[in-house]
């Protein structure tokens, strides 16, 4: 695999910063897209399952 160039990394960083400005700092966290709906800045998958009433599937 070819490593990213410095220019590509700079472009990706700029895009991440723009998305953070648009959607908030929570987007840097895992599952940050669900933070507003769950009123939790760092939600985890189990919390998303519970909010979607799918937590009964977790033991399986």
PDBQT receptor file of N, H, CA, C and O in Angstrom, charges set to zero:
ATOM      1  N   UNK A   1       0.840  -1.174   0.000  1.00  0.00    +0.000 N 
ATOM      2  CA  UNK A   1       0.000   0.000   0.000  1.00  0.00    +0.000 C 
ATOM      3  C   UNK A   1       0.885   1.238   0.000  1.00  0.00    +0.000 C 
ATOM      4  O   UNK A   1       1.928   1.281   0.653  1.00  0.00    +0.000 OA
ATOM      5  N   UNK A   2       0.458   2.210  -0.726  1.00  0.00    +0.000 N 
ATOM      6  H   UNK A   2      -0.389   2.175  -1.256  1.00  0.00    +0.000 HD
ATOM      7  CA  UNK A   2       1.178   3.471  -0.803  1.00  0.00    +0.000 C 
ATOM      8  C   UNK A   2       0.729   4.398   0.327  1.00  0.00    +0.000 C 
ATOM      9  O   UNK A   2      -0.470   4.620   0.493  1.00  0.00    +0.000 OA
ATOM     10  N   UNK A   3       1.657   4.937   1.097  1.00  0.00    +0.000 N 
ATOM     11  H   UNK A   3       2.631   4.757   0.962  1.00  0.00    +0.000 HD
ATOM     12  CA  UNK A   3       1.264   5.862   2.169  1.00  0.00    +0.000 C 
ATOM     13  C   UNK A   3       0.646   7.142   1.601  1.00  0.00    +0.000 C 
ATOM     14  O   UNK A   3       0.925   7.533   0.468  1.00  0.00    +0.000 OA
ATOM     15  N   UNK A   4      -0.180   7.772   2.396  1.00  0.00    +0.000 N 
ATOM     16  H   UNK A   4      -0.407   7.454   3.317  1.00  0.00    +0.000 HD
ATOM     17  CA  UNK A   4      -0.768   9.045   1.996  1.00  0.00    +0.000 C 
ATOM     18  C   UNK A   4       0.332  10.102   1.911  1.00  0.00    +0.000 C 
ATOM     19  O   UNK A   4       1.298  10.076   2.674  1.00  0.00    +0.000 OA
ATOM     20  N   UNK A   5       0.172  11.013   0.987  1.00  0.00    +0.000 N 
ATOM     21  H   UNK A   5      -0.613  11.034   0.367  1.00  0.00    +0.000 HD
ATOM     22  CA  UNK A   5       1.118  12.127   0.877  1.00  0.00    +0.000 C 
ATOM     23  C   UNK A   5       0.768  13.179   1.922  1.00  0.00    +0.000 C 
ATOM     24  O   UNK A   5      -0.323  13.161   2.492  1.00  0.00    +0.000 OA
ATOM     25  N   UNK A   6       1.688  14.080   2.165  1.00  0.00    +0.000 N 
ATOM     26  H   UNK A   6       2.574  14.094   1.702  1.00  0.00    +0.000 HD
ATOM     27  CA  UNK A   6       1.438  15.168   3.120  1.00  0.00    +0.000 C 
ATOM     28  C   UNK A   6       0.258  16.015   2.666  1.00  0.00    +0.000 C 
ATOM     29  O   UNK A   6      -0.530  16.480   3.490  1.00  0.00    +0.000 OA
ATOM     30  N   UNK A   7       0.135  16.217   1.364  1.00  0.00    +0.000 N 
ATOM     31  H   UNK A   7       0.775  15.840   0.695  1.00  0.00    +0.000 HD
ATOM     32  CA  UNK A   7      -0.972  17.009   0.813  1.00  0.00    +0.000 C 
ATOM     33  C   UNK A   7      -2.310  16.297   1.051  1.00  0.00    +0.000 C 
ATOM     34  O   UNK A   7      -3.299  16.946   1.390  1.00  0.00    +0.000 OA
ATOM     35  N   UNK A   8      -2.349  14.972   0.878  1.00  0.00    +0.000 N 
ATOM     36  H   UNK A   8      -1.545  14.444   0.602  1.00  0.00    +0.000 HD
ATOM     37  CA  UNK A   8      -3.585  14.220   1.113  1.00  0.00    +0.000 C 
ATOM     38  C   UNK A   8      -3.972  14.265   2.589  1.00  0.00    +0.000 C 
ATOM     39  O   UNK A   8      -5.150  14.414   2.914  1.00  0.00    +0.000 OA
ATOM     40  N   UNK A   9      -3.006  14.139   3.472  1.00  0.00    +0.000 N 
ATOM     41  H   UNK A   9      -2.049  14.018   3.207  1.00  0.00    +0.000 HD
ATOM     42  CA  UNK A   9      -3.287  14.201   4.911  1.00  0.00    +0.000 C 
ATOM     43  C   UNK A   9      -3.802  15.578   5.294  1.00  0.00    +0.000 C 
ATOM     44  O   UNK A   9      -4.714  15.702   6.111  1.00  0.00    +0.000 OA
ATOM     45  N   UNK A  10      -3.217  16.612   4.705  1.00  0.00    +0.000 N 
ATOM     46  H   UNK A  10      -2.476  16.512   4.041  1.00  0.00    +0.000 HD
ATOM     47  CA  UNK A  10      -3.666  17.978   4.981  1.00  0.00    +0.000 C 
ATOM     48  C   UNK A  10      -5.117  18.157   4.524  1.00  0.00    +0.000 C 
ATOM     49  O   UNK A  10      -5.910  18.789   5.223  1.00  0.00    +0.000 OA
ATOM     50  N   UNK A  11      -5.468  17.610   3.365  1.00  0.00    +0.000 N 
ATOM     51  H   UNK A  11      -4.824  17.097   2.797  1.00  0.00    +0.000 HD
ATOM     52  CA  UNK A  11      -6.842  17.705   2.847  1.00  0.00    +0.000 C 
ATOM     53  C   UNK A  11      -7.817  16.943   3.749  1.00  0.00    +0.000 C 
ATOM     54  O   UNK A  11      -8.919  17.422   4.018  1.00  0.00    +0.000 OA
ATOM     55  N   UNK A  12      -7.414  15.760   4.213  1.00  0.00    +0.000 N 
ATOM     56  H   UNK A  12      -6.519  15.371   3.994  1.00  0.00    +0.000 HD
ATOM     57  CA  UNK A  12      -8.285  14.981   5.106  1.00  0.00    +0.000 C 
ATOM     58  C   UNK A  12      -8.485  15.689   6.438  1.00  0.00    +0.000 C 
ATOM     59  O   UNK A  12      -9.588  15.693   6.984  1.00  0.00    +0.000 OA
ATOM     60  N   UNK A  13      -7.425  16.283   6.956  1.00  0.00    +0.000 N 
ATOM     61  H   UNK A  13      -6.529  16.279   6.512  1.00  0.00    +0.000 HD
ATOM     62  CA  UNK A  13      -7.518  17.021   8.216  1.00  0.00    +0.000 C 
ATOM     63  C   UNK A  13      -8.451  18.221   8.072  1.00  0.00    +0.000 C 
ATOM     64  O   UNK A  13      -9.248  18.502   8.967  1.00  0.00    +0.000 OA
ATOM     65  N   UNK A  14      -8.352  18.923   6.952  1.00  0.00    +0.000 N 
ATOM     66  H   UNK A  14      -7.705  18.694   6.225  1.00  0.00    +0.000 HD
ATOM     67  CA  UNK A  14      -9.232  20.073   6.704  1.00  0.00    +0.000 C 
ATOM     68  C   UNK A  14     -10.688  19.626   6.627  1.00  0.00    +0.000 C 
ATOM     69  O   UNK A  14     -11.580  20.304   7.139  1.00  0.00    +0.000 OA
ATOM     70  N   UNK A  15     -10.923  18.488   5.987  1.00  0.00    +0.000 N 
ATOM     71  H   UNK A  15     -10.199  17.938   5.571  1.00  0.00    +0.000 HD
ATOM     72  CA  UNK A  15     -12.301  17.991   5.879  1.00  0.00    +0.000 C 
ATOM     73  C   UNK A  15     -12.841  17.592   7.251  1.00  0.00    +0.000 C 
ATOM     74  O   UNK A  15     -13.995  17.880   7.569  1.00  0.00    +0.000 OA
ATOM     75  N   UNK A  16     -12.015  16.931   8.065  1.00  0.00    +0.000 N 
ATOM     76  H   UNK A  16     -11.078  16.697   7.806  1.00  0.00    +0.000 HD
ATOM     77  CA  UNK A  16     -12.433  16.562   9.421  1.00  0.00    +0.000 C 
ATOM     78  C   UNK A  16     -12.760  17.801  10.250  1.00  0.00    +0.000 C 
ATOM     79  O   UNK A  16     -13.751  17.823  10.981  1.00  0.00    +0.000 OA
ATOM     80  N   UNK A  17     -11.931  18.823  10.135  1.00  0.00    +0.000 N 
ATOM     81  H   UNK A  17     -11.126  18.806   9.541  1.00  0.00    +0.000 HD
ATOM     82  CA  UNK A  17     -12.168  20.067  10.867  1.00  0.00    +0.000 C 
ATOM     83  C   UNK A  17     -13.468  20.731  10.421  1.00  0.00    +0.000 C 
ATOM     84  O   UNK A  17     -14.204  21.270  11.247  1.00  0.00    +0.000 OA
ATOM     85  N   UNK A  18     -13.754  20.694   9.117  1.00  0.00    +0.000 N 
ATOM     86  H   UNK A  18     -13.155  20.256   8.446  1.00  0.00    +0.000 HD
ATOM     87  CA  UNK A  18     -14.999  21.279   8.595  1.00  0.00    +0.000 C 
ATOM     88  C   UNK A  18     -16.206  20.513   9.123  1.00  0.00    +0.000 C 
ATOM     89  O   UNK A  18     -17.212  21.124   9.484  1.00  0.00    +0.000 OA
ATOM     90  N   UNK A  19     -16.122  19.185   9.174  1.00  0.00    +0.000 N 
ATOM     91  H   UNK A  19     -15.305  18.689   8.880  1.00  0.00    +0.000 HD
ATOM     92  CA  UNK A  19     -17.233  18.388   9.689  1.00  0.00    +0.000 C 
ATOM     93  C   UNK A  19     -17.421  18.613  11.187  1.00  0.00    +0.000 C 
ATOM     94  O   UNK A  19     -18.550  18.627  11.678  1.00  0.00    +0.000 OA
ATOM     95  N   UNK A  20     -16.323  18.790  11.907  1.00  0.00    +0.000 N 
ATOM     96  H   UNK A  20     -15.407  18.779  11.508  1.00  0.00    +0.000 HD
ATOM     97  CA  UNK A  20     -16.423  19.099  13.334  1.00  0.00    +0.000 C 
ATOM     98  C   UNK A  20     -17.125  20.437  13.531  1.00  0.00    +0.000 C 
ATOM     99  O   UNK A  20     -17.952  20.575  14.432  1.00  0.00    +0.000 OA
ATOM    100  N   UNK A  21     -16.803  21.420  12.700  1.00  0.00    +0.000 N 
ATOM    101  H   UNK A  21     -16.131  21.308  11.968  1.00  0.00    +0.000 HD
ATOM    102  CA  UNK A  21     -17.451  22.722  12.786  1.00  0.00    +0.000 C 
ATOM    103  C   UNK A  21     -18.934  22.645  12.488  1.00  0.00    +0.000 C 
ATOM    104  O   UNK A  21     -19.732  23.382  13.068  1.00  0.00    +0.000 OA
ATOM    105  N   UNK A  22     -19.301  21.757  11.587  1.00  0.00    +0.000 N 
ATOM    106  H   UNK A  22     -18.653  21.158  11.115  1.00  0.00    +0.000 HD
ATOM    107  CA  UNK A  22     -20.704  21.625  11.189  1.00  0.00    +0.000 C 
ATOM    108  C   UNK A  22     -21.520  20.804  12.194  1.00  0.00    +0.000 C 
ATOM    109  O   UNK A  22     -22.656  21.153  12.514  1.00  0.00    +0.000 OA
ATOM    110  N   UNK A  23     -20.926  19.704  12.688  1.00  0.00    +0.000 N 
ATOM    111  H   UNK A  23     -20.003  19.420  12.428  1.00  0.00    +0.000 HD
ATOM    112  CA  UNK A  23     -21.686  18.766  13.514  1.00  0.00    +0.000 C 
ATOM    113  C   UNK A  23     -21.283  18.724  14.981  1.00  0.00    +0.000 C 
ATOM    114  O   UNK A  23     -21.994  18.130  15.791  1.00  0.00    +0.000 OA
ATOM    115  N   UNK A  24     -20.158  19.339  15.345  1.00  0.00    +0.000 N 
ATOM    116  H   UNK A  24     -19.580  19.821  14.687  1.00  0.00    +0.000 HD
ATOM    117  CA  UNK A  24     -19.734  19.370  16.740  1.00  0.00    +0.000 C 
ATOM    118  C   UNK A  24     -18.544  18.472  17.016  1.00  0.00    +0.000 C 
ATOM    119  O   UNK A  24     -18.209  17.590  16.225  1.00  0.00    +0.000 OA
ATOM    120  N   UNK A  25     -17.909  18.719  18.160  1.00  0.00    +0.000 N 
ATOM    121  H   UNK A  25     -18.180  19.436  18.802  1.00  0.00    +0.000 HD
ATOM    122  CA  UNK A  25     -16.700  17.981  18.540  1.00  0.00    +0.000 C 
ATOM    123  C   UNK A  25     -16.976  16.508  18.805  1.00  0.00    +0.000 C 
ATOM    124  O   UNK A  25     -16.060  15.687  18.742  1.00  0.00    +0.000 OA
ATOM    125  N   UNK A  26     -18.220  16.163  19.097  1.00  0.00    +0.000 N 
ATOM    126  H   UNK A  26     -18.964  16.829  19.148  1.00  0.00    +0.000 HD
ATOM    127  CA  UNK A  26     -18.568  14.774  19.380  1.00  0.00    +0.000 C 
ATOM    128  C   UNK A  26     -18.275  13.857  18.201  1.00  0.00    +0.000 C 
ATOM    129  O   UNK A  26     -18.101  12.652  18.384  1.00  0.00    +0.000 OA
ATOM    130  N   UNK A  27     -18.219  14.409  17.002  1.00  0.00    +0.000 N 
ATOM    131  H   UNK A  27     -18.361  15.387  16.853  1.00  0.00    +0.000 HD
ATOM    132  CA  UNK A  27     -17.986  13.599  15.806  1.00  0.00    +0.000 C 
ATOM    133  C   UNK A  27     -16.615  12.931  15.818  1.00  0.00    +0.000 C 
ATOM    134  O   UNK A  27     -16.388  11.993  15.055  1.00  0.00    +0.000 OA
ATOM    135  N   UNK A  28     -15.698  13.391  16.665  1.00  0.00    +0.000 N 
ATOM    136  H   UNK A  28     -15.882  14.153  17.285  1.00  0.00    +0.000 HD
ATOM    137  CA  UNK A  28     -14.388  12.757  16.762  1.00  0.00    +0.000 C 
ATOM    138  C   UNK A  28     -14.458  11.468  17.584  1.00  0.00    +0.000 C 
ATOM    139  O   UNK A  28     -13.531  10.660  17.529  1.00  0.00    +0.000 OA
ATOM    140  N   UNK A  29     -15.520  11.263  18.333  1.00  0.00    +0.000 N 
ATOM    141  H   UNK A  29     -16.273  11.920  18.378  1.00  0.00    +0.000 HD
ATOM    142  CA  UNK A  29     -15.665  10.075  19.175  1.00  0.00    +0.000 C 
ATOM    143  C   UNK A  29     -16.332   8.952  18.392  1.00  0.00    +0.000 C 
ATOM    144  O   UNK A  29     -17.038   9.197  17.414  1.00  0.00    +0.000 OA
ATOM    145  N   UNK A  30     -16.100   7.720  18.832  1.00  0.00    +0.000 N 
ATOM    146  H   UNK A  30     -15.526   7.521  19.627  1.00  0.00    +0.000 HD
ATOM    147  CA  UNK A  30     -16.832   6.598  18.264  1.00  0.00    +0.000 C 
ATOM    148  C   UNK A  30     -18.316   6.834  18.510  1.00  0.00    +0.000 C 
ATOM    149  O   UNK A  30     -18.709   7.231  19.607  1.00  0.00    +0.000 OA
ATOM    150  N   UNK A  31     -19.125   6.598  17.514  1.00  0.00    +0.000 N 
ATOM    151  H   UNK A  31     -18.806   6.275  16.623  1.00  0.00    +0.000 HD
ATOM    152  CA  UNK A  31     -20.579   6.776  17.596  1.00  0.00    +0.000 C 
ATOM    153  C   UNK A  31     -20.981   8.200  17.957  1.00  0.00    +0.000 C 
ATOM    154  O   UNK A  31     -22.052   8.419  18.523  1.00  0.00    +0.000 OA
ATOM    155  N   UNK A  32     -20.135   9.161  17.633  1.00  0.00    +0.000 N 
ATOM    156  H   UNK A  32     -19.265   8.983  17.173  1.00  0.00    +0.000 HD
ATOM    157  CA  UNK A  32     -20.436  10.562  17.918  1.00  0.00    +0.000 C 
ATOM    158  C   UNK A  32     -21.684  11.062  17.212  1.00  0.00    +0.000 C 
ATOM    159  O   UNK A  32     -22.337  12.001  17.667  1.00  0.00    +0.000 OA
ATOM    160  N   UNK A  33     -22.007  10.424  16.095  1.00  0.00    +0.000 N 
ATOM    161  H   UNK A  33     -21.476   9.661  15.725  1.00  0.00    +0.000 HD
ATOM    162  CA  UNK A  33     -23.207  10.802  15.351  1.00  0.00    +0.000 C 
ATOM    163  C   UNK A  33     -24.477  10.605  16.178  1.00  0.00    +0.000 C 
ATOM    164  O   UNK A  33     -25.498  11.225  15.882  1.00  0.00    +0.000 OA
ATOM    165  N   UNK A  34     -24.438   9.762  17.200  1.00  0.00    +0.000 N 
ATOM    166  H   UNK A  34     -23.608   9.258  17.440  1.00  0.00    +0.000 HD
ATOM    167  CA  UNK A  34     -25.617   9.492  18.029  1.00  0.00    +0.000 C 
ATOM    168  C   UNK A  34     -25.643  10.328  19.304  1.00  0.00    +0.000 C 
ATOM    169  O   UNK A  34     -26.579  10.205  20.094  1.00  0.00    +0.000 OA
ATOM    170  N   UNK A  35     -24.654  11.159  19.520  1.00  0.00    +0.000 N 
ATOM    171  H   UNK A  35     -23.894  11.259  18.879  1.00  0.00    +0.000 HD
ATOM    172  CA  UNK A  35     -24.535  11.877  20.791  1.00  0.00    +0.000 C 
ATOM    173  C   UNK A  35     -25.696  12.824  21.061  1.00  0.00    +0.000 C 
ATOM    174  O   UNK A  35     -26.143  12.932  22.203  1.00  0.00    +0.000 OA
ATOM    175  N   UNK A  36     -26.189  13.504  20.055  1.00  0.00    +0.000 N 
ATOM    176  H   UNK A  36     -25.827  13.416  19.127  1.00  0.00    +0.000 HD
ATOM    177  CA  UNK A  36     -27.299  14.446  20.268  1.00  0.00    +0.000 C 
ATOM    178  C   UNK A  36     -28.580  13.692  20.628  1.00  0.00    +0.000 C 
ATOM    179  O   UNK A  36     -29.281  14.073  21.565  1.00  0.00    +0.000 OA
ATOM    180  N   UNK A  37     -28.883  12.641  19.899  1.00  0.00    +0.000 N 
ATOM    181  H   UNK A  37     -28.313  12.331  19.138  1.00  0.00    +0.000 HD
ATOM    182  CA  UNK A  37     -30.114  11.886  20.146  1.00  0.00    +0.000 C 
ATOM    183  C   UNK A  37     -30.102  11.218  21.517  1.00  0.00    +0.000 C 
ATOM    184  O   UNK A  37     -31.139  11.128  22.173  1.00  0.00    +0.000 OA
ATOM    185  N   UNK A  38     -28.936  10.751  21.952  1.00  0.00    +0.000 N 
ATOM    186  H   UNK A  38     -28.093  10.825  21.419  1.00  0.00    +0.000 HD
ATOM    187  CA  UNK A  38     -28.838  10.059  23.239  1.00  0.00    +0.000 C 
ATOM    188  C   UNK A  38     -28.493  10.990  24.395  1.00  0.00    +0.000 C 
ATOM    189  O   UNK A  38     -28.457  10.568  25.551  1.00  0.00    +0.000 OA
ATOM    190  N   UNK A  39     -28.239  12.257  24.079  1.00  0.00    +0.000 N 
ATOM    191  H   UNK A  39     -28.268  12.599  23.140  1.00  0.00    +0.000 HD
ATOM    192  CA  UNK A  39     -27.855  13.254  25.088  1.00  0.00    +0.000 C 
ATOM    193  C   UNK A  39     -26.652  12.749  25.900  1.00  0.00    +0.000 C 
ATOM    194  O   UNK A  39     -26.622  12.837  27.128  1.00  0.00    +0.000 OA
ATOM    195  N   UNK A  40     -25.676  12.224  25.175  1.00  0.00    +0.000 N 
ATOM    196  H   UNK A  40     -25.701  12.152  24.178  1.00  0.00    +0.000 HD
ATOM    197  CA  UNK A  40     -24.472  11.671  25.784  1.00  0.00    +0.000 C 
ATOM    198  C   UNK A  40     -23.317  12.000  24.836  1.00  0.00    +0.000 C 
ATOM    199  O   UNK A  40     -23.353  11.586  23.677  1.00  0.00    +0.000 OA
ATOM    200  N   UNK A  41     -22.295  12.731  25.288  1.00  0.00    +0.000 N 
ATOM    201  H   UNK A  41     -22.266  13.068  26.229  1.00  0.00    +0.000 HD
ATOM    202  CA  UNK A  41     -21.215  13.112  24.387  1.00  0.00    +0.000 C 
ATOM    203  C   UNK A  41     -20.360  11.953  23.899  1.00  0.00    +0.000 C 
ATOM    204  O   UNK A  41     -19.693  12.072  22.871  1.00  0.00    +0.000 OA
ATOM    205  N   UNK A  42     -20.367  10.824  24.622  1.00  0.00    +0.000 N 
ATOM    206  H   UNK A  42     -20.908  10.728  25.457  1.00  0.00    +0.000 HD
ATOM    207  CA  UNK A  42     -19.578   9.656  24.218  1.00  0.00    +0.000 C 
ATOM    208  C   UNK A  42     -20.424   8.378  24.326  1.00  0.00    +0.000 C 
ATOM    209  O   UNK A  42     -20.160   7.536  25.184  1.00  0.00    +0.000 OA
ATOM    210  N   UNK A  43     -21.431   8.230  23.465  1.00  0.00    +0.000 N 
ATOM    211  H   UNK A  43     -21.645   8.914  22.768  1.00  0.00    +0.000 HD
ATOM    212  CA  UNK A  43     -22.264   7.028  23.546  1.00  0.00    +0.000 C 
ATOM    213  C   UNK A  43     -21.485   5.794  23.088  1.00  0.00    +0.000 C 
ATOM    214  O   UNK A  43     -20.514   5.893  22.339  1.00  0.00    +0.000 OA
ATOM    215  N   UNK A  44     -21.937   4.632  23.560  1.00  0.00    +0.000 N 
ATOM    216  H   UNK A  44     -22.726   4.551  24.169  1.00  0.00    +0.000 HD
ATOM    217  CA  UNK A  44     -21.348   3.383  23.084  1.00  0.00    +0.000 C 
ATOM    218  C   UNK A  44     -22.429   2.567  22.379  1.00  0.00    +0.000 C 
ATOM    219  O   UNK A  44     -23.600   2.945  22.376  1.00  0.00    +0.000 OA
ATOM    220  N   UNK A  45     -22.028   1.455  21.786  1.00  0.00    +0.000 N 
ATOM    221  H   UNK A  45     -21.076   1.149  21.789  1.00  0.00    +0.000 HD
ATOM    222  CA  UNK A  45     -22.962   0.679  20.985  1.00  0.00    +0.000 C 
ATOM    223  C   UNK A  45     -24.109   0.122  21.831  1.00  0.00    +0.000 C 
ATOM    224  O   UNK A  45     -25.249   0.072  21.370  1.00  0.00    +0.000 OA
ATOM    225  N   UNK A  46     -23.820  -0.290  23.048  1.00  0.00    +0.000 N 
ATOM    226  H   UNK A  46     -22.894  -0.250  23.423  1.00  0.00    +0.000 HD
ATOM    227  CA  UNK A  46     -24.873  -0.820  23.916  1.00  0.00    +0.000 C 
ATOM    228  C   UNK A  46     -25.939   0.241  24.204  1.00  0.00    +0.000 C 
ATOM    229  O   UNK A  46     -27.125  -0.082  24.274  1.00  0.00    +0.000 OA
ATOM    230  N   UNK A  47     -25.533   1.489  24.370  1.00  0.00    +0.000 N 
ATOM    231  H   UNK A  47     -24.569   1.751  24.314  1.00  0.00    +0.000 HD
ATOM    232  CA  UNK A  47     -26.499   2.565  24.614  1.00  0.00    +0.000 C 
ATOM    233  C   UNK A  47     -27.352   2.829  23.378  1.00  0.00    +0.000 C 
ATOM    234  O   UNK A  47     -28.539   3.133  23.494  1.00  0.00    +0.000 OA
ATOM    235  N   UNK A  48     -26.755   2.715  22.210  1.00  0.00    +0.000 N 
ATOM    236  H   UNK A  48     -25.791   2.469  22.116  1.00  0.00    +0.000 HD
ATOM    237  CA  UNK A  48     -27.517   2.891  20.969  1.00  0.00    +0.000 C 
ATOM    238  C   UNK A  48     -28.522   1.760  20.821  1.00  0.00    +0.000 C 
ATOM    239  O   UNK A  48     -29.669   1.997  20.440  1.00  0.00    +0.000 OA
ATOM    240  N   UNK A  49     -28.106   0.537  21.117  1.00  0.00    +0.000 N 
ATOM    241  H   UNK A  49     -27.175   0.345  21.427  1.00  0.00    +0.000 HD
ATOM    242  CA  UNK A  49     -29.022  -0.612  21.066  1.00  0.00    +0.000 C 
ATOM    243  C   UNK A  49     -30.206  -0.405  22.006  1.00  0.00    +0.000 C 
ATOM    244  O   UNK A  49     -31.354  -0.657  21.638  1.00  0.00    +0.000 OA
ATOM    245  N   UNK A  50     -29.923   0.047  23.198  1.00  0.00    +0.000 N 
ATOM    246  H   UNK A  50     -28.991   0.252  23.497  1.00  0.00    +0.000 HD
ATOM    247  CA  UNK A  50     -30.993   0.253  24.180  1.00  0.00    +0.000 C 
ATOM    248  C   UNK A  50     -31.959   1.336  23.705  1.00  0.00    +0.000 C 
ATOM    249  O   UNK A  50     -33.174   1.168  23.809  1.00  0.00    +0.000 OA
ATOM    250  N   UNK A  51     -31.432   2.442  23.185  1.00  0.00    +0.000 N 
ATOM    251  H   UNK A  51     -30.445   2.579  23.100  1.00  0.00    +0.000 HD
ATOM    252  CA  UNK A  51     -32.282   3.534  22.703  1.00  0.00    +0.000 C 
ATOM    253  C   UNK A  51     -33.149   3.094  21.524  1.00  0.00    +0.000 C 
ATOM    254  O   UNK A  51     -34.250   3.610  21.333  1.00  0.00    +0.000 OA
ATOM    255  N   UNK A  52     -32.650   2.139  20.732  1.00  0.00    +0.000 N 
ATOM    256  H   UNK A  52     -31.755   1.720  20.887  1.00  0.00    +0.000 HD
ATOM    257  CA  UNK A  52     -33.396   1.641  19.574  1.00  0.00    +0.000 C 
ATOM    258  C   UNK A  52     -34.263   0.430  19.938  1.00  0.00    +0.000 C 
ATOM    259  O   UNK A  52     -34.856  -0.201  19.063  1.00  0.00    +0.000 OA
ATOM    260  N   UNK A  53     -34.330   0.115  21.225  1.00  0.00    +0.000 N 
ATOM    261  H   UNK A  53     -33.849   0.627  21.936  1.00  0.00    +0.000 HD
ATOM    262  CA  UNK A  53     -35.087  -1.040  21.729  1.00  0.00    +0.000 C 
ATOM    263  C   UNK A  53     -34.631  -2.348  21.085  1.00  0.00    +0.000 C 
ATOM    264  O   UNK A  53     -35.440  -3.229  20.791  1.00  0.00    +0.000 OA
ATOM    265  N   UNK A  54     -33.328  -2.455  20.874  1.00  0.00    +0.000 N 
ATOM    266  H   UNK A  54     -32.671  -1.740  21.112  1.00  0.00    +0.000 HD
ATOM    267  CA  UNK A  54     -32.756  -3.676  20.313  1.00  0.00    +0.000 C 
ATOM    268  C   UNK A  54     -31.794  -4.345  21.290  1.00  0.00    +0.000 C 
ATOM    269  O   UNK A  54     -31.083  -5.282  20.924  1.00  0.00    +0.000 OA
ATOM    270  N   UNK A  55     -31.771  -3.868  22.525  1.00  0.00    +0.000 N 
ATOM    271  H   UNK A  55     -32.348  -3.107  22.822  1.00  0.00    +0.000 HD
ATOM    272  CA  UNK A  55     -30.832  -4.408  23.513  1.00  0.00    +0.000 C 
ATOM    273  C   UNK A  55     -31.136  -5.852  23.897  1.00  0.00    +0.000 C 
ATOM    274  O   UNK A  55     -30.272  -6.537  24.444  1.00  0.00    +0.000 OA
ATOM    275  N   UNK A  56     -32.348  -6.324  23.619  1.00  0.00    +0.000 N 
ATOM    276  H   UNK A  56     -33.050  -5.767  23.175  1.00  0.00    +0.000 HD
ATOM    277  CA  UNK A  56     -32.682  -7.713  23.935  1.00  0.00    +0.000 C 
ATOM    278  C   UNK A  56     -31.889  -8.691  23.046  1.00  0.00    +0.000 C 
ATOM    279  O   UNK A  56     -31.822  -9.880  23.357  1.00  0.00    +0.000 OA
ATOM    280  N   UNK A  57     -31.299  -8.215  21.964  1.00  0.00    +0.000 N 
ATOM    281  H   UNK A  57     -31.353  -7.250  21.711  1.00  0.00    +0.000 HD
ATOM    282  CA  UNK A  57     -30.486  -9.061  21.083  1.00  0.00    +0.000 C 
ATOM    283  C   UNK A  57     -29.045  -9.186  21.573  1.00  0.00    +0.000 C 
ATOM    284  O   UNK A  57     -28.328 -10.074  21.112  1.00  0.00    +0.000 OA
ATOM    285  N   UNK A  58     -28.607  -8.345  22.473  1.00  0.00    +0.000 N 
ATOM    286  H   UNK A  58     -29.190  -7.624  22.848  1.00  0.00    +0.000 HD
ATOM    287  CA  UNK A  58     -27.201  -8.352  22.911  1.00  0.00    +0.000 C 
ATOM    288  C   UNK A  58     -26.723  -9.720  23.403  1.00  0.00    +0.000 C 
ATOM    289  O   UNK A  58     -25.620 -10.117  23.028  1.00  0.00    +0.000 OA
ATOM    290  N   UNK A  59     -27.467 -10.459  24.208  1.00  0.00    +0.000 N 
ATOM    291  H   UNK A  59     -28.363 -10.137  24.513  1.00  0.00    +0.000 HD
ATOM    292  CA  UNK A  59     -26.953 -11.752  24.674  1.00  0.00    +0.000 C 
ATOM    293  C   UNK A  59     -26.758 -12.778  23.543  1.00  0.00    +0.000 C 
ATOM    294  O   UNK A  59     -26.011 -13.745  23.696  1.00  0.00    +0.000 OA
ATOM    295  N   UNK A  60     -27.419 -12.561  22.441  1.00  0.00    +0.000 N 
ATOM    296  H   UNK A  60     -28.026 -11.776  22.317  1.00  0.00    +0.000 HD
ATOM    297  CA  UNK A  60     -27.323 -13.525  21.355  1.00  0.00    +0.000 C 
ATOM    298  C   UNK A  60     -26.139 -13.201  20.522  1.00  0.00    +0.000 C 
ATOM    299  O   UNK A  60     -25.867 -13.894  19.541  1.00  0.00    +0.000 OA
TER     300      UNK A  60
